[in-house]
Amino acid sequence: MIVGLTGGLACGKTFVGKAFEAWGARLIRADELGHQALAPGGDAYAPVIEEFGRGILDAEGRIDRRCLAALVFDAPERLAKLNAIVHPAVRRMAQSIEQAILAADPRAMIVVEAAILIETGGYKNYDRIVLVACREAQQIERALARGAVLADVEARIQRQMPLDTKRKYAHYVIDTSGTEEETLRQARNVWRELENLEKMEA
């Protein structure tokens, strides 16, 4: 079984993903694959430089992610072009990892953690979708605690699909508004249901 784990900014995807991993999931983080895709030699490296110019490179020839982010931050068309390059590369990498895992263990439970799984249409590739959600005020508070700037946080949240809309695509919703213990309890219940489904389909 391959499960998609998604949610809004600072909603707790990583926390829930680590819990699933501790309980036996094979966790794939799309954000890490995105870093690899943009690294020298990565599938997205040359196409992104061609699209955005060599001004996005640092002294060592690596793509400066902050510089790149600044170019697309308030430019929807440029962001769409970047996504059209990076997301297919990430999906190819994820599929390759998924295939390798399942070849070694056909009954493995794979969880793919990705922030914009629904927006890209990638949710269609998964057996189940788990959405992690909390109140917008908490998203802002948590992001600021990580050192983010308020204006940037608010802009990112506004650009993302509303969590209420994402709920329509989710098989399970984990509400992270409460304590970590409450979140873990919900996550454990979802994990048990996923395990039961996997056993039924085996």
Helices and strands as residue ranges (DSSP letters): E 2-7, H 13-22, E 26-29, H 30-38, H 45-52, G 54-56, H 65-72, H 76-104, E 110-113, G 122-125, E 128-133, H 136-145, H 150-159, H 163-166, G 167-169, E 172-175, H 180-201
